[in-house]
Amino acid sequence: MDISIIFKIAAVGIIVTIICQILKKSDRDDIATIVSLVGLIIVLAAVISMITDLFEQVRELFELF
């Protein structure tokens, strides 16, 4: 695992937070919610690929299947 993925996730969080605050100040709560969900999906996609790699390594370690 590389430390850069943590920085990427943090950057997505910071950017989404800033955009949501700007949208909420301009009374666009519905779009702010959509932006939050898109940010969550982006982070989950990165984490799911890492979890998949983890399971592959565990499978190889214990020689399963």
DAFEN-V180106 format. One record per residue. N is the residue number from 1. RES is the residue in three letters. OMEGA is omega in whole degrees, 0 to 359 (999 if undefined). Layout:
# DAFEN-V180106
n & res & omega
N & RES & OMEGA
N & RES & OMEGA
This chain:
# DAFEN-V180106
n & res & omega
1 & MET & 182
2 & ASP & 181
3 & ILE & 182
4 & SER & 179
5 & ILE & 178
6 & ILE & 178
7 & PHE & 178
8 & LYS & 179
9 & ILE & 178
10 & ALA & 179
11 & ALA & 177
12 & VAL & 179
13 & GLY & 180
14 & ILE & 180
15 & ILE & 180
16 & VAL & 179
17 & THR & 180
18 & ILE & 180
19 & ILE & 180
20 & CYS & 178
21 & GLN & 178
22 & ILE & 181
23 & LEU & 179
24 & LYS & 178
25 & LYS & 179
26 & SER & 177
27 & ASP & 176
28 & ARG & 184
29 & ASP & 181
30 & ASP & 178
31 & ILE & 177
32 & ALA & 177
33 & THR & 179
34 & ILE & 178
35 & VAL & 178
36 & SER & 179
37 & LEU & 178
38 & VAL & 177
39 & GLY & 178
40 & LEU & 180
41 & ILE & 179
42 & ILE & 180
43 & VAL & 179
44 & LEU & 178
45 & ALA & 178
46 & ALA & 183
47 & VAL & 180
48 & ILE & 177
49 & SER & 177
50 & MET & 179
51 & ILE & 176
52 & THR & 177
53 & ASP & 178
54 & LEU & 180
55 & PHE & 176
56 & GLU & 179
57 & GLN & 178
58 & VAL & 179
59 & ARG & 179
60 & GLU & 181
61 & LEU & 181
62 & PHE & 179
63 & GLU & 178
64 & LEU & 178
65 & PHE & 999
